[in-house]
C-alpha cells in the first residue's frame, strides 16, 4: 500500500465514524434527510460513492487515483444525475412490479403489494424482490449503463473539464466508438444477471433505511465495474 491508499482509508474512516457514535445522532439525521429529500440525497450519494468506485478502478488499472483529464467533478455531476434516475427507477419498479405480478397471476389487488411492503422476511417477499430486481435491471440498467459509457467518452474527449461536460454530446459518434464486445459481452450480459440481479434482490428485501445505505454502497461497485470494463481488453 502507498501513501495515497492510507490517505483514502483515513478519509473513509473519518466519514464513517459519526455513523457509529450514537451521541452524534448522525444516522438519525441521515435517515431524516433521506426520507425528506430522497432525490437530493441520491444525487450526493452516487456522486460521491460511484465516483469513488471509478477512482479505485483507476488505482487498480494505473496505480493512481487521479490522472490528467480524468475529470472528477464532471464524473460526480454525471453520477449525481444517474443517482436521481436510479432512485426514480427503484420507486417505479418497486411499486409497479408487484401490481404487474398480481395482474398476470390473477391475484386480488393489493395482495402481493402487501406482502412486499411487510417488513418481515418471507419467501414470497424474496420472490417479489427478485422479480423487481430482474425487471429493473433488464429494462433500465442497460440503457443507463450505455448512457454512462457515452458520458465517460464525452468527459475524456473534453479533457475532463466541467465546461466540456456541458458541450453538446456527439451521441452517434460515441455509440459507434463503444467496444460492444465488452459493453454487451461483459457489462450487460455478465454483470447484470450474475451480480446485479442478486445484489438488488438483497436491496429490495431490506428495510427501507438499509435499502438506502445498501444502494449507496452498490454505487461504489457500479462505478468500479463500469470503470474496470472501460480498461478491459
MDAnalysis code that builds the backbone (N, CA, C; Angstrom):
import MDAnalysis as mda
import numpy as np

u = mda.Universe.empty(699, n_residues=233, atom_resindex=np.repeat(np.arange(233), 3), trajectory=True)
u.add_TopologyAttr("name", ["N", "CA", "C"] * 233)
u.add_TopologyAttr("resid", np.arange(1, 234))
u.add_TopologyAttr("resname", ["UNK", "UNK", "UNK", "UNK", "UNK", "UNK", "UNK", "UNK", "UNK", "UNK", "UNK", "UNK", "UNK", "UNK", "UNK", "UNK", "UNK", "UNK", "UNK", "UNK", "UNK", "UNK", "UNK", "UNK", "UNK", "UNK", "UNK", "UNK", "UNK", "UNK", "UNK", "UNK", "UNK", "UNK", "UNK", "UNK", "UNK", "UNK", "UNK", "UNK", "UNK", "UNK", "UNK", "UNK", "UNK", "UNK", "UNK", "UNK", "UNK", "UNK", "UNK", "UNK", "UNK", "UNK", "UNK", "UNK", "UNK", "UNK", "UNK", "UNK", "UNK", "UNK", "UNK", "UNK", "UNK", "UNK", "UNK", "UNK", "UNK", "UNK", "UNK", "UNK", "UNK", "UNK", "UNK", "UNK", "UNK", "UNK", "UNK", "UNK", "UNK", "UNK", "UNK", "UNK", "UNK", "UNK", "UNK", "UNK", "UNK", "UNK", "UNK", "UNK", "UNK", "UNK", "UNK", "UNK", "UNK", "UNK", "UNK", "UNK", "UNK", "UNK", "UNK", "UNK", "UNK", "UNK", "UNK", "UNK", "UNK", "UNK", "UNK", "UNK", "UNK", "UNK", "UNK", "UNK", "UNK", "UNK", "UNK", "UNK", "UNK", "UNK", "UNK", "UNK", "UNK", "UNK", "UNK", "UNK", "UNK", "UNK", "UNK", "UNK", "UNK", "UNK", "UNK", "UNK", "UNK", "UNK", "UNK", "UNK", "UNK", "UNK", "UNK", "UNK", "UNK", "UNK", "UNK", "UNK", "UNK", "UNK", "UNK", "UNK", "UNK", "UNK", "UNK", "UNK", "UNK", "UNK", "UNK", "UNK", "UNK", "UNK", "UNK", "UNK", "UNK", "UNK", "UNK", "UNK", "UNK", "UNK", "UNK", "UNK", "UNK", "UNK", "UNK", "UNK", "UNK", "UNK", "UNK", "UNK", "UNK", "UNK", "UNK", "UNK", "UNK", "UNK", "UNK", "UNK", "UNK", "UNK", "UNK", "UNK", "UNK", "UNK", "UNK", "UNK", "UNK", "UNK", "UNK", "UNK", "UNK", "UNK", "UNK", "UNK", "UNK", "UNK", "UNK", "UNK", "UNK", "UNK", "UNK", "UNK", "UNK", "UNK", "UNK", "UNK", "UNK", "UNK", "UNK", "UNK", "UNK", "UNK", "UNK", "UNK", "UNK", "UNK", "UNK", "UNK", "UNK", "UNK", "UNK", "UNK", "UNK"])
u.atoms.positions = np.array([
    [0.829, -1.199, 0.000],
    [0.000, 0.000, 0.000],
    [0.866, 1.252, 0.000],
    [0.407, 2.259, -0.714],
    [1.147, 3.505, -0.805],
    [0.494, 4.570, 0.071],
    [1.153, 5.702, 0.144],
    [0.665, 6.800, 0.961],
    [-0.744, 7.212, 0.557],
    [-1.006, 7.238, -0.752],
    [-2.326, 7.644, -1.234],
    [-3.424, 6.683, -0.769],
    [-3.079, 5.404, -0.604],
    [-4.050, 4.429, -0.127],
    [-4.401, 4.681, 1.336],
    [-3.381, 4.992, 2.156],
    [-3.622, 5.291, 3.567],
    [-4.446, 6.571, 3.729],
    [-4.199, 7.540, 2.861],
    [-4.971, 8.790, 2.910],
    [-6.439, 8.512, 2.604],
    [-6.680, 7.683, 1.574],
    [-8.052, 7.342, 1.221],
    [-8.739, 6.604, 2.365],
    [-8.065, 5.624, 2.954],
    [-8.644, 4.872, 4.062],
    [-8.939, 5.774, 5.249],
    [-8.056, 6.732, 5.494],
    [-8.267, 7.671, 6.602],
    [-9.490, 8.540, 6.347],
    [-9.649, 8.984, 5.108],
    [-10.806, 9.821, 4.758],
    [-12.110, 9.032, 4.904],
    [-12.086, 7.770, 4.466],
    [-13.270, 6.927, 4.585],
    [-13.613, 6.695, 6.052],
    [-12.582, 6.452, 6.867],
    [-12.800, 6.224, 8.298],
    [-13.393, 7.458, 8.972],
    [-12.879, 8.632, 8.624],
    [-13.398, 9.880, 9.191],
    [-14.851, 10.088, 8.793],
    [-15.179, 9.742, 7.539],
    [-16.541, 9.919, 7.049],
    [-17.517, 8.957, 7.726],
    [-17.087, 7.708, 7.960],
    [-17.992, 6.694, 8.506],
    [-18.111, 6.735, 10.024],
    [-17.108, 7.260, 10.710],
    [-17.095, 7.244, 12.179],
    [-18.353, 7.830, 12.813],
    [-18.859, 8.990, 12.359],
    [-20.063, 9.558, 13.006],
    [-21.272, 8.635, 12.983],
    [-21.348, 7.724, 11.978],
    [-22.479, 6.803, 11.921],
    [-22.492, 5.845, 13.105],
    [-21.315, 5.575, 13.679],
    [-21.205, 4.590, 14.746],
    [-21.096, 5.228, 16.132],
    [-21.278, 6.527, 16.224],
    [-21.262, 7.228, 17.510],
    [-22.685, 7.704, 17.805],
    [-23.410, 7.002, 18.675],
    [-24.819, 7.346, 18.937],
    [-25.030, 8.798, 19.362],
    [-24.066, 9.358, 20.097],
    [-24.226, 10.715, 20.627],
    [-24.328, 11.764, 19.523],
    [-23.787, 11.464, 18.357],
    [-23.821, 12.445, 17.265],
    [-25.182, 12.490, 16.576],
    [-25.983, 11.401, 16.723],
    [-27.283, 11.285, 16.056],
    [-27.145, 11.442, 14.533],
    [-25.947, 11.139, 14.028],
    [-25.672, 11.338, 12.607],
    [-26.549, 10.435, 11.744],
    [-26.710, 9.181, 12.193],
    [-27.519, 8.244, 11.423],
    [-28.963, 8.719, 11.365],
    [-29.474, 9.255, 12.471],
    [-30.855, 9.751, 12.506],
    [-31.029, 10.925, 11.541],
    [-30.055, 11.836, 11.528],
    [-30.130, 12.973, 10.616],
    [-30.050, 12.507, 9.165],
    [-29.195, 11.521, 8.931],
    [-29.044, 10.968, 7.585],
    [-30.355, 10.337, 7.121],
    [-30.978, 9.568, 8.005],
    [-32.251, 8.919, 7.677],
    [-33.348, 9.949, 7.429],
    [-33.376, 10.990, 8.263],
    [-34.380, 12.044, 8.120],
    [-34.212, 12.772, 6.786],
    [-32.964, 13.098, 6.448],
    [-32.698, 13.784, 5.173],
    [-33.061, 12.908, 3.987],
    [-32.784, 11.620, 4.100],
    [-33.102, 10.693, 3.012],
    [-34.606, 10.588, 2.798],
    [-35.356, 10.547, 3.896],
    [-36.816, 10.440, 3.792],
    [-37.449, 11.726, 3.252],
    [-36.900, 12.875, 3.650],
    [-37.494, 14.153, 3.260],
    [-37.006, 14.647, 1.901],
    [-35.758, 14.328, 1.573],
    [-35.171, 14.807, 0.313],
    [-34.495, 13.636, -0.418],
    [-35.280, 12.641, -0.825],
    [-34.692, 11.414, -1.375],
    [-33.859, 11.628, -2.627],
    [-34.283, 12.522, -3.505],
    [-33.566, 12.690, -4.771],
    [-32.306, 13.535, -4.602],
    [-32.364, 14.518, -3.707],
    [-31.159, 15.295, -3.413],
    [-30.113, 14.393, -2.778],
    [-30.539, 13.562, -1.836],
    [-29.609, 12.638, -1.184],
    [-29.076, 11.609, -2.177],
    [-29.944, 11.153, -3.091],
    [-29.494, 10.202, -4.116],
    [-28.407, 10.830, -4.978],
    [-28.584, 12.114, -5.307],
    [-27.577, 12.814, -6.111],
    [-26.217, 12.765, -5.414],
    [-26.179, 13.149, -4.138],
    [-24.899, 13.233, -3.442],
    [-24.309, 11.859, -3.132],
    [-25.161, 10.890, -2.814],
    [-24.650, 9.552, -2.512],
    [-23.956, 8.947, -3.725],
    [-24.596, 9.018, -4.876],
    [-23.993, 8.433, -6.068],
    [-22.856, 9.300, -6.598],
    [-22.977, 10.604, -6.455],
    [-21.891, 11.482, -6.895],
    [-20.601, 11.152, -6.152],
    [-20.722, 10.890, -4.865],
    [-19.529, 10.609, -4.052],
    [-19.085, 9.158, -4.206],
    [-20.010, 8.226, -3.995],
    [-19.616, 6.829, -3.889],
    [-19.309, 6.184, -5.242],
    [-20.116, 6.459, -6.264],
    [-19.843, 5.860, -7.573],
    [-18.573, 6.439, -8.189],
    [-18.350, 7.737, -7.977],
    [-17.097, 8.342, -8.457],
    [-15.910, 7.744, -7.725],
    [-16.077, 7.494, -6.426],
    [-15.022, 6.827, -5.660],
    [-14.726, 5.462, -6.252],
    [-15.767, 4.746, -6.667],
    [-15.556, 3.449, -7.304],
    [-14.730, 3.562, -8.568],
    [-14.981, 4.598, -9.361],
    [-14.196, 4.803, -10.579],
    [-12.750, 5.162, -10.254],
    [-12.543, 5.934, -9.193],
    [-11.186, 6.298, -8.797],
    [-10.417, 5.075, -8.300],
    [-11.111, 4.181, -7.582],
    [-10.477, 2.940, -7.132],
    [-10.127, 2.064, -8.334],
    [-11.016, 2.038, -9.324],
    [-10.734, 1.264, -10.541],
    [-9.511, 1.820, -11.266],
    [-9.396, 3.143, -11.300],
    [-8.224, 3.764, -11.917],
    [-6.956, 3.391, -11.153],
    [-7.068, 3.329, -9.834],
    [-5.924, 2.933, -8.995],
    [-5.506, 1.498, -9.316],
    [-6.480, 0.616, -9.509],
    [-6.183, -0.779, -9.827],
    [-5.525, -0.900, -11.196],
    [-6.039, -0.122, -12.164],
    [-5.540, -0.224, -13.531],
    [-4.219, 0.480, -13.737],
    [-4.078, 1.672, -13.149],
    [-2.913, 2.501, -13.461],
    [-2.075, 2.904, -12.250],
    [-2.457, 2.458, -11.072],
    [-1.643, 2.714, -9.892],
    [-1.846, 4.065, -9.243],
    [-2.862, 4.819, -9.656],
    [-3.118, 6.120, -9.052],
    [-4.613, 6.416, -9.108],
    [-5.050, 7.270, -8.173],
    [-6.472, 7.579, -8.067],
    [-6.909, 8.702, -9.012],
    [-5.943, 9.392, -9.582],
    [-6.290, 10.518, -10.447],
    [-5.235, 10.663, -11.524],
    [-5.673, 11.077, -12.701],
    [-4.758, 11.407, -13.786],
    [-5.344, 12.575, -14.569],
    [-4.504, 13.258, -15.312],
    [-4.946, 14.419, -16.072],
    [-6.044, 14.024, -17.054],
    [-7.108, 14.806, -17.059],
    [-8.222, 14.538, -17.965],
    [-9.250, 13.581, -17.410],
    [-9.004, 13.042, -16.206],
    [-9.941, 12.082, -15.606],
    [-11.284, 12.737, -15.318],
    [-11.250, 13.972, -14.819],
    [-12.483, 14.727, -14.630],
    [-13.322, 14.290, -13.442],
    [-12.804, 14.493, -12.225],
    [-13.540, 14.077, -11.026],
    [-14.877, 14.808, -10.921],
    [-14.863, 16.134, -11.063],
    [-16.097, 16.901, -10.907],
    [-17.136, 16.552, -11.984],
    [-16.756, 16.493, -13.263],
    [-17.748, 16.074, -14.265],
    [-18.327, 14.697, -13.982],
    [-17.490, 13.779, -13.523],
    [-17.980, 12.436, -13.201],
    [-18.957, 12.478, -12.030],
    [-18.674, 13.318, -11.056],
    [-19.569, 13.449, -9.912],
    [-20.927, 14.008, -10.357],
    [-20.901, 14.969, -11.261],
    [-22.154, 15.542, -11.765],
    [-22.960, 14.479, -12.513],
    [-22.285, 13.720, -13.364],
    [-22.967, 12.673, -14.125],
    [-23.544, 11.615, -13.189],
    [-22.726, 11.175, -12.225],
    [-23.206, 10.150, -11.300],
    [-24.330, 10.673, -10.417],
    [-24.293, 11.952, -10.067],
    [-25.391, 12.528, -9.301],
    [-26.689, 12.462, -10.080],
    [-26.621, 12.831, -11.362],
    [-27.802, 12.753, -12.228],
    [-28.280, 11.309, -12.359],
    [-27.353, 10.375, -12.571],
    [-27.730, 8.971, -12.675],
    [-28.298, 8.454, -11.364],
    [-27.787, 8.973, -10.241],
    [-28.312, 8.576, -8.936],
    [-29.779, 8.933, -8.794],
    [-30.149, 10.113, -9.277],
    [-31.559, 10.519, -9.264],
    [-32.382, 9.570, -10.142],
    [-31.849, 9.235, -11.316],
    [-32.551, 8.319, -12.220],
    [-32.717, 6.937, -11.585],
    [-31.676, 6.472, -10.883],
    [-31.739, 5.171, -10.216],
    [-32.774, 5.199, -9.102],
    [-32.801, 6.282, -8.318],
    [-33.796, 6.413, -7.245],
    [-35.210, 6.401, -7.820],
    [-35.403, 7.095, -8.940],
    [-36.714, 7.110, -9.605],
    [-37.100, 5.706, -10.067],
    [-36.147, 5.000, -10.680],
    [-36.458, 3.674, -11.214],
    [-36.783, 2.695, -10.089],
    [-36.121, 2.833, -8.941],
    [-36.410, 1.952, -7.811],
    [-37.842, 2.151, -7.325],
    [-38.278, 3.403, -7.258],
    [-39.653, 3.687, -6.837],
    [-40.649, 3.116, -7.843],
    [-40.382, 3.355, -9.132],
    [-41.294, 2.894, -10.185],
    [-41.420, 1.375, -10.197],
    [-40.294, 0.672, -10.137],
    [-40.342, -0.785, -10.227],
    [-40.816, -1.430, -8.924],
    [-40.474, -0.843, -7.782],
    [-40.969, -1.371, -6.510],
    [-42.483, -1.261, -6.424],
    [-43.030, -0.225, -7.017],
    [-44.478, -0.017, -6.993],
    [-45.181, -0.812, -8.088],
    [-44.599, -0.808, -9.281],
    [-45.267, -1.384, -10.443],
    [-45.163, -2.888, -10.571],
    [-44.023, -3.468, -10.215],
    [-43.837, -4.904, -10.434],
    [-44.790, -5.751, -9.587],
    [-44.961, -5.470, -8.280],
    [-45.936, -6.266, -7.522],
    [-47.338, -6.214, -8.132],
    [-47.734, -5.029, -8.597],
    [-49.060, -4.916, -9.236],
    [-49.092, -5.695, -10.545],
    [-48.016, -5.655, -11.301],
    [-47.925, -6.425, -12.549],
    [-48.062, -7.919, -12.270],
    [-47.398, -8.395, -11.209],
    [-47.480, -9.810, -10.843],
    [-48.888, -10.191, -10.413],
    [-49.563, -9.255, -9.743],
    [-50.953, -9.513, -9.351],
    [-51.845, -9.693, -10.574],
    [-51.630, -8.880, -11.588],
    [-52.459, -8.932, -12.797],
    [-52.240, -10.238, -13.554],
    [-50.953, -10.575, -13.799],
    [-50.688, -11.792, -14.582],
    [-50.962, -13.060, -13.772],
    [-50.945, -12.938, -12.438],
    [-51.231, -14.092, -11.590],
    [-52.679, -14.179, -11.159],
    [-53.491, -13.225, -11.632],
    [-54.914, -13.183, -11.288],
    [-55.123, -13.164, -9.773],
    [-54.258, -12.401, -9.092],
    [-54.371, -12.253, -7.639],
    [-55.255, -11.053, -7.314],
    [-55.810, -11.072, -6.140],
    [-56.606, -9.936, -5.687],
    [-55.705, -8.706, -5.566],
    [-56.218, -7.570, -6.001],
    [-55.430, -6.337, -5.985],
    [-54.935, -6.027, -4.574],
    [-53.621, -5.779, -4.472],
    [-53.023, -5.421, -3.189],
    [-52.425, -6.583, -2.430],
    [-52.692, -7.815, -2.879],
    [-52.201, -8.993, -2.154],
    [-50.677, -9.045, -2.131],
    [-50.069, -9.028, -3.306],
    [-48.607, -9.104, -3.384],
    [-47.962, -7.797, -2.936],
    [-48.630, -6.695, -3.181],
    [-48.113, -5.397, -2.727],
    [-47.988, -5.384, -1.217],
    [-48.970, -5.954, -0.533],
    [-48.938, -6.024, 0.928],
    [-47.821, -6.932, 1.418],
    [-47.642, -8.064, 0.752],
    [-46.557, -8.984, 1.132],
    [-45.204, -8.301, 0.968],
    [-45.031, -7.597, -0.156],
    [-43.748, -6.938, -0.435],
    [-43.485, -5.787, 0.538],
    [-44.549, -5.112, 0.979],
    [-44.393, -3.980, 1.891],
    [-44.177, -4.414, 3.331],
    [-44.480, -5.667, 3.632],
    [-44.311, -6.179, 5.002],
    [-42.832, -6.209, 5.361],
    [-42.433, -5.573, 6.479],
    [-41.004, -5.553, 6.851],
    [-40.445, -6.924, 7.210],
    [-41.324, -7.865, 7.588],
    [-40.864, -9.208, 7.942],
    [-40.470, -9.986, 6.695],
    [-39.427, -10.800, 6.843],
    [-38.966, -11.600, 5.706],
    [-39.923, -12.760, 5.458],
    [-40.125, -13.061, 4.181],
    [-40.884, -14.247, 3.783],
    [-40.388, -14.677, 2.414],
    [-40.654, -15.942, 2.066],
    [-40.226, -16.420, 0.764],
    [-40.978, -15.711, -0.351],
    [-42.230, -15.353, -0.070],
    [-42.991, -14.595, -1.053],
    [-42.376, -13.236, -1.324],
    [-41.934, -12.571, -0.248],
    [-41.284, -11.267, -0.398],
    [-39.980, -11.410, -1.170],
    [-39.235, -12.481, -0.904],
    [-37.982, -12.722, -1.629],
    [-38.249, -12.904, -3.115],
    [-39.296, -13.662, -3.451],
    [-39.631, -13.875, -4.860],
    [-40.015, -12.586, -5.563],
    [-40.791, -11.744, -4.881],
    [-41.183, -10.469, -5.470],
    [-39.965, -9.566, -5.634],
    [-39.099, -9.554, -4.630],
    [-37.875, -8.741, -4.697],
    [-37.014, -9.167, -5.876],
    [-36.928, -10.471, -6.102],
    [-36.156, -10.971, -7.243],
    [-36.781, -10.521, -8.559],
    [-38.105, -10.564, -8.636],
    [-38.802, -10.128, -9.852],
    [-38.572, -8.640, -10.100],
    [-38.632, -7.843, -9.035],
    [-38.372, -6.402, -9.168],
    [-36.959, -6.173, -9.676],
    [-35.999, -6.895, -9.096],
    [-34.603, -6.748, -9.492],
    [-34.382, -7.138, -10.947],
    [-34.964, -8.263, -11.348],
    [-34.782, -8.751, -12.718],
    [-35.356, -7.762, -13.728],
    [-36.563, -7.276, -13.479],
    [-37.193, -6.366, -14.432],
    [-36.491, -5.012, -14.461],
    [-36.115, -4.487, -13.295],
    [-35.435, -3.195, -13.262],
    [-34.084, -3.262, -13.973],
    [-33.334, -4.327, -13.698],
    [-32.008, -4.445, -14.301],
    [-32.054, -4.862, -15.765],
    [-33.131, -5.487, -16.195],
    [-33.259, -5.874, -17.596],
    [-33.743, -4.720, -18.462],
    [-34.599, -3.862, -17.890],
    [-35.190, -2.771, -18.666],
    [-34.402, -1.473, -18.524],
    [-34.086, -1.111, -17.289],
    [-33.465, 0.195, -17.026],
    [-31.935, 0.167, -17.104],
    [-31.327, -0.871, -16.513],
    [-29.872, -0.889, -16.362],
    [-29.096, -0.822, -17.682],
    [-29.452, -1.579, -18.732],
    [-28.663, -1.492, -19.968],
    [-28.645, -0.092, -20.574],
    [-29.794, 0.586, -20.530],
    [-29.855, 1.952, -21.065],
    [-28.985, 2.879, -20.230],
    [-29.105, 2.768, -18.902],
    [-28.328, 3.627, -18.009],
    [-26.832, 3.394, -18.176],
    [-26.422, 2.137, -18.266],
    [-25.004, 1.814, -18.391],
    [-24.434, 2.297, -19.726],
    [-25.225, 2.175, -20.791],
    [-24.761, 2.647, -22.094],
    [-24.667, 4.165, -22.124],
    [-25.646, 4.837, -21.520],
    [-25.595, 6.293, -21.427],
    [-24.374, 6.725, -20.622],
    [-24.101, 6.014, -19.527],
    [-22.921, 6.348, -18.724],
    [-21.646, 6.197, -19.545],
    [-21.589, 5.155, -20.365],
    [-20.411, 4.937, -21.203],
    [-20.210, 6.106, -22.157],
    [-21.314, 6.619, -22.711],
    [-21.233, 7.773, -23.619],
    [-20.748, 9.012, -22.869],
    [-21.238, 9.225, -21.657],
    [-20.784, 10.383, -20.876],
    [-19.314, 10.234, -20.499],
    [-18.886, 9.015, -20.256],
    [-17.478, 8.766, -19.943],
    [-16.592, 9.163, -21.123],
    [-16.987, 8.761, -22.324],
    [-16.245, 9.130, -23.531],
    [-16.267, 10.645, -23.714],
    [-17.429, 11.249, -23.457],
    [-17.586, 12.695, -23.606],
    [-16.664, 13.453, -22.658],
    [-16.574, 13.004, -21.415],
    [-15.707, 13.660, -20.430],
    [-14.247, 13.572, -20.856],
    [-13.816, 12.389, -21.255],
    [-12.428, 12.208, -21.673],
    [-12.119, 12.999, -22.943],
    [-13.095, 13.081, -23.854],
    [-12.896, 13.809, -25.112],
    [-12.762, 15.308, -24.896],
    [-13.274, 15.800, -23.773],
    [-13.233, 17.229, -23.484],
    [-12.267, 17.575, -22.356],
    [-11.294, 16.699, -22.154],
    [-10.219, 17.000, -21.210],
    [-10.598, 16.939, -19.746],
    [-11.752, 16.366, -19.425],
    [-12.143, 16.221, -18.033],
    [-12.546, 17.519, -17.363],
    [-12.994, 18.495, -18.141],
    [-13.376, 19.787, -17.571],
    [-14.892, 19.857, -17.366],
    [-15.295, 20.674, -16.413],
    [-16.723, 20.868, -16.155],
    [-17.382, 21.576, -17.335],
    [-16.679, 22.558, -17.905],
    [-17.206, 23.274, -19.074],
    [-17.405, 22.293, -20.231],
    [-16.442, 21.392, -20.424],
    [-16.533, 20.417, -21.505],
    [-17.706, 19.471, -21.342],
    [-18.068, 19.189, -20.089],
    [-19.201, 18.294, -19.838],
    [-20.486, 18.825, -20.452],
    [-20.646, 20.159, -20.452],
    [-21.891, 20.767, -20.921],
    [-21.857, 21.137, -22.410],
    [-20.803, 20.716, -23.104],
    [-20.803, 20.860, -24.554],
    [-21.711, 19.795, -25.163],
    [-22.255, 20.052, -26.357],
    [-23.153, 19.069, -26.984],
    [-22.478, 17.700, -27.119],
    [-23.218, 16.666, -26.775],
    [-22.682, 15.312, -26.866],
    [-22.876, 14.760, -28.281],
    [-21.827, 14.180, -28.827],
    [-21.882, 13.584, -30.158],
    [-22.306, 12.120, -30.009],
    [-23.591, 11.924, -29.732],
    [-24.083, 10.609, -29.345],
    [-23.832, 9.550, -30.429],
    [-24.075, 9.893, -31.670],
    [-23.871, 8.917, -32.748],
    [-22.418, 8.470, -32.791],
    [-21.503, 9.436, -32.686],
    [-20.072, 9.126, -32.711],
    [-19.676, 8.295, -31.496],
    [-20.203, 8.659, -30.320],
    [-19.854, 7.939, -29.099],
    [-20.373, 6.502, -29.129],
    [-21.602, 6.324, -29.610],
    [-22.183, 4.987, -29.682],
    [-21.399, 4.097, -30.647],
    [-20.920, 4.685, -31.736],
    [-20.138, 3.916, -32.702],
    [-18.754, 3.550, -32.168],
    [-18.235, 4.363, -31.239],
    [-16.893, 4.119, -30.726],
    [-16.863, 3.146, -29.548],
    [-18.029, 2.789, -29.014],
    [-18.085, 1.868, -27.876],
    [-17.622, 0.474, -28.301],
    [-16.828, -0.149, -27.454],
    [-16.429, -1.538, -27.668],
    [-17.607, -2.414, -27.227],
    [-18.454, -2.785, -28.179],
    [-19.664, -3.529, -27.828],
    [-19.372, -4.953, -27.400],
    [-18.197, -5.456, -27.762],
    [-17.802, -6.771, -27.273],
    [-17.702, -6.771, -25.757],
    [-17.173, -5.669, -25.213],
    [-17.069, -5.523, -23.760],
    [-18.384, -5.037, -23.155],
    [-18.972, -4.015, -23.790],
    [-20.192, -3.429, -23.234],
    [-21.323, -4.455, -23.163],
    [-21.503, -5.205, -24.250],
    [-22.555, -6.219, -24.245],
    [-22.079, -7.521, -23.601],
    [-20.894, -7.991, -24.035],
    [-20.413, -9.301, -23.598],
    [-20.035, -9.368, -22.134],
    [-19.657, -8.238, -21.540],
    [-19.242, -8.247, -20.127],
    [-20.190, -7.435, -19.246],
    [-20.305, -6.131, -19.540],
    [-21.072, -5.241, -18.665],
    [-22.544, -5.645, -18.593],
    [-23.162, -5.873, -19.736],
    [-24.594, -6.173, -19.760],
    [-24.863, -7.669, -19.607],
    [-24.214, -8.471, -20.428],
    [-24.522, -9.897, -20.491],
    [-24.095, -10.661, -19.235],
    [-23.002, -10.210, -18.583],
    [-22.483, -10.965, -17.436],
    [-22.760, -10.290, -16.094],
    [-22.442, -8.993, -15.976],
    [-22.573, -8.374, -14.650],
    [-24.034, -8.203, -14.231],
    [-24.934, -7.979, -15.192],
    [-26.339, -7.788, -14.812],
    [-26.938, -9.064, -14.219],
    [-26.909, -10.203, -14.905],
    [-27.518, -11.401, -14.293],
    [-26.706, -11.994, -13.141],
    [-25.385, -11.917, -13.227],
    [-24.557, -12.579, -12.220],
    [-24.334, -11.733, -10.965],
    [-24.375, -10.409, -11.109],
    [-24.133, -9.546, -9.944],
    [-25.353, -8.722, -9.557],
    [-25.917, -7.988, -10.539],
    [-26.963, -7.028, -10.199],
    [-28.291, -7.676, -9.863],
    [-28.649, -8.803, -10.497],
    [-29.880, -9.486, -10.113],
    [-29.872, -9.847, -8.625],
    [-28.855, -10.584, -8.145],
    [-28.851, -10.935, -6.716],
    [-28.603, -9.736, -5.802],
    [-27.756, -8.783, -6.243],
    [-27.438, -7.632, -5.392],
    [-28.675, -6.797, -5.105],
    [-29.474, -6.536, -6.128],
    [-30.670, -5.725, -5.914],
    [-31.811, -6.532, -5.310],
    [-31.771, -7.840, -5.442],
    [-32.737, -8.661, -4.703],
    [-32.542, -8.463, -3.210],
    [-31.286, -8.481, -2.784],
    [-30.974, -8.214, -1.370],
    [-31.426, -6.813, -0.987],
    [-31.168, -5.854, -1.871],
    [-31.566, -4.471, -1.601],
    [-33.055, -4.364, -1.301],
    [-33.876, -5.019, -2.107],
    [-35.324, -4.854, -2.006],
    [-35.961, -5.634, -0.860],
    [-35.242, -6.565, -0.231],
    [-35.813, -7.263, 0.926],
    [-35.373, -6.632, 2.238],
    [-34.458, -5.647, 2.164],
    [-34.014, -4.949, 3.367],
    [-35.048, -3.905, 3.781],
    [-35.044, -3.520, 5.058],
    [-35.886, -2.394, 5.483],
    [-35.522, -1.147, 4.696],
    [-36.446, -0.213, 4.599],
    [-36.276, 0.964, 3.746],
    [-34.985, 1.712, 4.037],
    [-34.663, 1.895, 5.320],
    [-33.455, 2.634, 5.694],
    [-32.208, 1.944, 5.180],
    [-32.162, 0.633, 5.316],
    [-30.987, -0.101, 4.882],
    [-30.934, -0.239, 3.367],
    [-32.094, -0.145, 2.706],
    [-32.084, -0.129, 1.248],
    [-31.287, 1.067, 0.750],
    [-31.482, 2.194, 1.391],
    [-30.783, 3.415, 1.002],
    [-29.272, 3.244, 1.180],
    [-28.867, 2.730, 2.324],
    [-27.439, 2.559, 2.590],
    [-26.824, 1.513, 1.657],
    [-27.544, 0.411, 1.450],
    [-27.013, -0.656, 0.608],
    [-26.911, -0.200, -0.841],
    [-27.921, 0.533, -1.308],
    [-27.881, 1.056, -2.675],
    [-26.715, 2.019, -2.854],
    [-26.428, 2.807, -1.818],
    [-25.298, 3.731, -1.884],
    [-23.980, 2.967, -1.984],
    [-23.864, 1.888, -1.223],
    [-22.647, 1.079, -1.288],
    [-22.522, 0.390, -2.644],
    [-23.652, -0.022, -3.211],
    [-23.613, -0.620, -4.544],
    [-23.178, 0.394, -5.595],
    [-23.348, 1.695, -5.268],
    [-22.867, 2.732, -6.169],
    [-21.367, 2.649, -6.362],
    [-20.639, 2.266, -5.304],
    [-19.190, 2.069, -5.420],
    [-18.909, 0.925, -6.376],
    [-19.643, -0.178, -6.197],
    [-19.451, -1.344, -7.066],
    [-19.791, -1.012, -8.511],
    [-20.843, -0.224, -8.715],
    [-21.241, 0.143, -10.075],
    [-20.164, 0.967, -10.763],
    [-19.653, 1.975, -10.062],
    [-18.579, 2.783, -10.631],
    [-17.343, 1.956, -10.896],
    [-17.047, 1.026, -10.002],
    [-15.869, 0.170, -10.130],
    [-16.002, -0.762, -11.333],
    [-17.162, -1.403, -11.478],
    [-17.390, -2.339, -12.586],
    [-17.317, -1.636, -13.932],
    [-17.995, -0.496, -14.049],
    [-18.009, 0.209, -15.324],
    [-16.640, 0.767, -15.688],
    [-15.908, 1.249, -14.692],
    [-14.584, 1.790, -14.966],
    [-13.588, 0.684, -15.323],
    [-13.694, -0.445, -14.648],
    [-12.823, -1.575, -14.987],
    [-13.136, -2.098, -16.380],
    [-14.417, -2.098, -16.723],
    [-14.803, -2.536, -18.060],
    [-14.227, -1.623, -19.139],
    [-14.079, -0.337, -18.792],
    [-13.529, 0.622, -19.758],
    [-12.077, 0.306, -20.094],
    [-11.365, -0.305, -19.143],
    [-9.960, -0.643, -19.388],
    [-9.742, -2.100, -19.660],
    [-10.836, -2.849, -19.822],
    [-10.734, -4.297, -20.038],
    [-10.410, -4.598, -21.497],
    [-9.482, -5.499, -21.713],
    [-9.111, -5.919, -23.061],
    [-9.681, -7.307, -23.329],
])
